[in-house]
Amino acid sequence: MNELIEQVKRNVLALDSSQDSGRVFHGRGKSLSGFENITVEYLSGTLLVIMFGERSDEWIQDFAHQISDELKQHVSMDVLFQARYVKQAPVFNSNGEPVELEKIINEKHLKYQLHLGGSQNFGFFTDMANGREWVSRHSKNRKVLNLFSYTCSFSVAAVSGGAEKVVNIDMSSGALSVGRKNHQLNGLPIGQVLFQKLNILKSWGRIKRYGPYDLVIVDPPSFQKGSFSFSKDYRKMVSRLAEMTTANADVLFCLNDPFVTVEAFKQLLESDSFEFLSRIENPVVMKEVQDDLGLKVLHYKRVSG
């Protein structure tokens, strides 16, 4: 456990401040033997250990004690655990007591609403930090389409970067409601932001009416029963987007399927309408033993003419 503690400590202290947020251990990258089923997030004063396999009560208590002791001179924080291997993925403290917590976190200079406990996802994906930063830098005066928007963190990044208009599309009205609050938390104008509860694969005509778009973010779940299948639906999206983007539009195609390589993803996206430019690098902490697996955020450009 010593090496795990050391990595978490080092990465927490590498954040901009104790009120910042980010992934601080990425066990699923398989860089530390024995901890492949653990991810650790630091969320503005809360350390959340996400376990994809069972750990003993003794291990949980030892980890909480050791990491708190290592960081007590630098950071005041709570240590919580989430059992992703259990239905509804409960969150609890080191004594095994269930926890439900609403809190606002910071990532760089932006704020986001989180809810810990009661569901698998807590409202924010720290692994997309570099993608959000890229969107913020490339949104000025542009019309942005945010597909599978969830709680609209890409939209917050786009509006903060000066986007002219952002259209958020998701099937969950609850997620979109949190997305609206995320804009309000940051004092961002939402007059030019749309929040649309739609099944993307059945709503292309309506989505197209809000365009054409200069920047598109496509960040679907790798598989969502009844609504999206990577192998069946991603290629269809590429052809649809060709009909609703401007000349030289930018598109971020994202995929977090650990079994699909970068090359296989690029082959699926191959099109006469878009050309591959680069892969947006993941946060340093998300190092993968096999670099072409893990999270893939690929930057494509619309081919004009």
C-alpha positions in Angstrom: 0.0 0.0 0.0 2.9 2.4 0.5 3.4 3.1 -3.2 -0.3 3.7 -3.6 -0.2 6.2 -0.7 2.8 7.9 -2.1 1.3 8.3 -5.6 -2.0 9.7 -4.2 -0.1 12.1 -1.9 2.1 13.3 -4.7 -0.7 13.9 -7.1 -2.9 15.7 -4.5 0.0 18.1 -3.8 0.5 18.6 -7.5 -3.0 20.2 -7.9 -3.1 24.0 -8.1 -4.6 24.2 -4.6 -6.5 22.2 -1.9 -9.7 23.5 -3.5 -8.9 22.2 -6.9 -10.0 18.7 -8.2 -8.6 16.0 -10.3 -7.8 12.3 -10.6 -5.0 11.4 -8.3 -4.7 7.7 -8.9 -5.6 5.7 -12.0 -5.3 2.0 -11.2 -7.1 0.9 -14.2 -4.1 2.0 -16.3 -2.3 -1.0 -14.7 0.8 1.0 -13.7 0.7 -0.3 -10.1 0.3 -4.0 -9.6 -2.4 -5.1 -7.2 -4.4 -1.9 -7.5 -5.8 -2.2 -11.0 -9.4 -2.1 -9.6 -9.0 1.3 -7.8 -9.4 4.9 -9.0 -8.9 7.8 -6.6 -10.4 11.3 -7.1 -9.6 14.4 -5.2 -12.7 16.6 -5.2 -12.0 20.0 -3.5 -11.4 18.6 0.0 -12.9 15.2 -0.4 -10.8 12.1 -1.4 -13.0 9.5 -3.1 -11.6 6.0 -3.4 -13.6 4.2 -6.1 -13.3 0.4 -5.8 -14.2 -1.9 -8.7 -13.5 -4.9 -6.5 -14.1 -5.7 -2.9 -11.5 -4.6 -0.2 -11.5 -5.7 3.4 -12.7 -3.4 6.2 -9.2 -3.4 7.6 -7.7 -2.3 4.2 -10.2 0.5 4.0 -9.5 1.8 7.5 -5.7 1.5 7.0 -5.8 3.4 3.8 -7.9 6.2 5.3 -5.7 6.5 8.3 -2.4 6.5 6.3 -3.4 8.9 3.6 -4.9 11.3 6.2 -1.8 11.2 8.2 0.5 11.8 5.2 -1.5 14.8 4.1 -2.7 16.4 7.4 0.0 19.1 7.2 -1.0 20.1 3.7 -4.7 19.4 3.2 -7.8 19.1 5.4 -10.0 16.5 3.8 -12.6 13.8 4.2 -11.8 10.3 2.9 -14.8 8.4 1.4 -15.1 5.1 -0.5 -17.4 4.0 -3.3 -18.2 0.3 -4.0 -18.7 0.2 -7.7 -19.0 -3.6 -7.6 -22.3 -3.2 -5.6 -25.7 -2.3 -7.1 -26.2 1.5 -7.0 -22.5 1.9 -6.0 -22.9 3.1 -2.4 -20.6 5.7 -0.9 -19.4 5.3 2.7 -16.8 6.4 5.2 -13.9 4.4 6.6 -16.2 3.1 9.3 -18.7 1.7 6.7 -21.3 4.3 7.4 -23.3 5.3 4.3 -22.8 8.9 3.0 -24.8 11.1 0.7 -23.2 14.5 0.1 -24.0 17.5 -2.1 -21.0 19.7 -2.7 -19.6 22.2 -5.2 -16.1 21.5 -6.5 -13.5 23.5 -8.4 -11.6 22.5 -11.5 -9.1 25.3 -12.3 -11.2 28.4 -12.2 -14.6 26.7 -12.8 -17.2 25.3 -10.4 -19.4 22.2 -10.7 -22.2 20.6 -8.6 -21.6 17.1 -7.3 -23.8 14.5 -5.6 -22.0 11.7 -3.9 -24.0 8.6 -2.9 -27.2 7.1 -4.4 -25.9 6.5 -8.0 -22.9 5.2 -9.8 -21.8 8.6 -11.2 -21.4 11.7 -9.1 -22.0 14.3 -11.8 -18.5 15.0 -13.1 -15.7 13.2 -14.9 -12.2 14.3 -13.8 -10.5 12.4 -16.6 -11.8 14.9 -19.2 -9.9 17.8 -17.7 -7.6 18.3 -20.7 -10.6 18.0 -23.0 -12.4 20.8 -21.2 -9.3 23.0 -21.3 -9.0 22.4 -25.0 -12.7 23.3 -25.6 -12.3 26.5 -23.6 -9.4 27.5 -25.7 -11.2 26.8 -29.0 -14.7 28.1 -28.4 -14.5 31.8 -28.8 -17.2 33.2 -31.1 -18.2 29.7 -32.2 -21.4 27.7 -32.2 -20.9 24.6 -30.2 -22.8 21.3 -30.1 -22.3 19.1 -27.0 -23.7 15.6 -27.6 -24.3 13.3 -24.6 -23.7 16.4 -22.5 -24.5 14.8 -19.1 -24.1 17.7 -16.6 -22.7 20.0 -19.3 -19.2 20.5 -18.1 -18.0 20.9 -21.7 -20.7 23.6 -22.1 -19.4 25.4 -19.0 -15.9 25.3 -20.5 -17.1 26.5 -23.9 -19.2 29.5 -22.5 -16.3 30.5 -20.2 -14.1 30.5 -23.4 -16.4 32.9 -25.2 -18.7 30.6 -27.2 -21.4 32.4 -29.2 -23.9 29.6 -28.6 -23.9 26.1 -27.1 -26.5 23.3 -27.6 -26.5 20.6 -25.0 -28.2 17.3 -25.8 -28.8 14.5 -23.3 -31.6 12.0 -22.5 -31.6 12.8 -18.8 -33.6 15.8 -17.7 -32.0 15.5 -14.2 -28.4 15.8 -15.7 -29.4 18.8 -17.8 -30.9 20.4 -14.7 -27.5 20.1 -12.9 -25.9 21.4 -16.1 -28.0 24.5 -16.0 -27.0 25.0 -12.3 -23.3 24.5 -13.3 -23.6 27.5 -15.6 -25.3 29.6 -12.9 -22.6 28.6 -10.3 -20.0 30.2 -12.5 -22.0 33.4 -13.2 -22.1 32.5 -16.9 -24.8 33.9 -19.2 -27.2 31.1 -20.3 -29.3 33.1 -22.8 -27.2 31.6 -25.6 -27.2 28.1 -24.0 -29.8 25.4 -24.9 -30.5 22.4 -22.8 -32.4 19.8 -24.9 -33.7 16.4 -23.5 -33.5 14.3 -26.6 -32.6 10.8 -27.8 -29.8 11.8 -30.1 -30.1 8.9 -32.5 -33.7 9.7 -33.1 -33.5 13.5 -33.2 -31.0 14.5 -35.9 -33.4 16.7 -37.7 -34.1 18.8 -34.7 -30.5 19.0 -33.7 -29.5 20.1 -37.2 -32.0 23.0 -37.0 -29.9 24.6 -34.3 -26.7 24.5 -36.4 -24.6 24.7 -38.4 -21.9 24.1 -35.8 -18.3 25.2 -35.6 -17.3 22.8 -32.8 -18.8 19.5 -31.8 -18.1 17.3 -28.7 -19.1 13.7 -29.0 -18.7 12.0 -25.6 -21.0 9.0 -25.4 -21.0 6.2 -22.9 -19.2 3.2 -24.4 -22.4 1.3 -24.1 -25.8 2.5 -22.9 -28.5 -0.1 -23.1 -31.3 1.0 -25.4 -29.8 4.3 -26.4 -26.2 3.9 -27.7 -23.8 1.2 -28.8 -20.3 2.1 -29.8 -20.0 -0.6 -32.4 -23.3 0.1 -34.1 -23.9 3.8 -33.7 -20.7 5.8 -33.7 -20.1 5.5 -37.5 -23.7 6.7 -38.1 -22.9 9.8 -36.1 -20.0 10.8 -38.3 -22.1 10.9 -41.4 -24.8 12.9 -39.6 -22.4 15.5 -38.3 -21.1 16.0 -41.9 -24.5 17.5 -42.7 -24.6 20.0 -39.8 -21.1 21.4 -39.4 -19.4 24.4 -41.0 -16.3 24.2 -43.3 -13.3 23.6 -41.1 -15.4 22.8 -38.1 -13.6 21.0 -35.2 -14.9 17.8 -33.7 -13.8 16.0 -30.6 -14.7 12.3 -30.8 -14.3 10.7 -27.4 -14.4 7.1 -26.2 -13.6 5.5 -22.8 -13.7 1.9 -23.7 -10.6 0.2 -22.4 -10.8 -2.6 -25.0 -10.8 -0.4 -28.1 -7.4 0.8 -29.3 -6.8 4.3 -30.8 -6.2 2.7 -34.2 -9.5 0.8 -34.1 -11.3 3.9 -33.1 -9.8 5.9 -35.9 -10.8 3.2 -38.4 -14.3 3.4 -37.2 -14.3 7.2 -37.7 -12.8 7.1 -41.1 -14.7 9.4 -43.4 -14.3 11.6 -46.5 -15.9 14.5 -44.4 -13.4 14.6 -41.5 -9.7 14.3 -41.2 -7.8 13.2 -38.0 -5.5 15.9 -36.6 -4.3 14.8 -33.2 -5.1 13.0 -29.9 -5.7 15.2 -26.9 -3.4 13.9 -24.3 -4.9 12.6 -21.1 -3.9 14.0 -17.7 -0.4 12.8 -16.7 -1.8 10.8 -13.7 -3.8 8.6 -16.2 -0.8 6.8 -17.5 -1.6 3.5 -19.2 0.7 0.6 -19.5 -0.7 0.2 -23.1 -1.0 3.8 -24.2 -3.4 3.2 -27.1 -6.1 2.0 -24.6 -7.9 3.9 -22.0 -9.6 7.2 -22.6 -9.4 8.4 -26.2 -10.1 12.1 -27.2 -9.5 12.5 -30.9 -9.4 15.9 -32.7 -10.8 15.9 -36.2 -11.3 18.7 -38.7 -14.2 19.0 -41.2 -12.9 18.7 -44.7 -14.1 21.7 -46.7 -15.3 21.5 -50.3 
